[in-house]
Amino acid sequence: MDIIVLKYFLEMDRESSMTRAADKLCVSQPTMSKQLKDFEKELGVKLFTRSNYSIKLTEAGMILKDMAEDIVNLVEKT
């Protein structure tokens, strides 16, 4: 697990769009997409339900969101 991927995950949730999240984080959309798909594979769960126009958290994604926010905040404080 990488802190960068957690930041991607959280920004995608905030923006509800991979393209907008990638733009905001100054990363290419294909890079972000691959990182998050690899992350889902690593965890063994789907974190998002994807449609043509939006992205929403799954139940597993909602659980991870709280933990990811805490982790990112601790890293930034450190």
C-alpha positions in Angstrom: 0.0 0.0 0.0 1.4 3.4 -1.0 0.4 6.8 0.4 0.1 8.2 -3.1 -2.5 5.6 -4.0 -4.5 6.5 -0.9 -4.4 10.2 -1.9 -5.6 9.1 -5.4 -8.4 7.1 -3.8 -9.5 10.0 -1.6 -9.4 12.6 -4.4 -11.5 10.3 -6.7 -14.1 10.1 -3.9 -14.1 13.8 -3.4 -14.4 14.6 -7.2 -16.6 11.6 -8.1 -14.6 11.6 -11.3 -11.2 10.0 -12.2 -10.5 12.7 -14.8 -11.2 15.6 -12.5 -9.2 13.9 -9.7 -6.3 13.3 -12.0 -6.3 16.9 -13.2 -6.4 18.2 -9.6 -3.5 16.0 -8.6 -1.5 16.7 -11.8 -1.3 13.1 -12.9 -2.5 11.4 -16.1 -5.8 9.7 -15.9 -4.5 6.4 -17.3 -1.8 6.3 -14.6 -4.3 7.0 -11.8 -6.7 4.4 -13.3 -4.0 1.7 -13.4 -2.8 2.5 -9.8 -6.3 2.2 -8.4 -7.1 -1.0 -10.3 -3.8 -2.5 -9.0 -4.8 -1.3 -5.5 -8.2 -3.0 -5.8 -6.5 -6.2 -7.0 -4.0 -6.0 -4.0 -6.9 -5.6 -1.5 -9.1 -8.2 -3.3 -12.2 -5.9 -3.3 -13.8 -3.3 -5.6 -13.6 0.1 -4.1 -15.6 2.0 -6.7 -18.6 1.4 -8.9 -17.8 3.1 -12.2 -20.2 4.5 -14.7 -19.6 6.6 -17.8 -20.2 9.8 -15.8 -19.3 9.2 -12.2 -17.6 7.0 -9.6 -19.1 6.0 -6.3 -17.6 4.2 -3.3 -18.7 0.6 -2.7 -19.2 -0.6 0.9 -15.6 -1.6 1.1 -14.6 1.7 -0.3 -16.5 3.5 2.4 -14.8 1.5 5.1 -11.4 2.2 3.6 -12.1 5.9 3.2 -12.2 6.5 7.0 -9.0 4.7 7.5 -7.3 6.3 4.5 -8.2 9.8 5.7 -6.6 9.0 9.1 -3.5 7.6 7.5 -3.0 10.5 5.1 -3.5 13.0 7.9 -1.0 11.3 10.1 1.6 11.2 7.3 1.1 14.8 6.5 1.4 15.8 10.2 4.6 13.8 10.5 
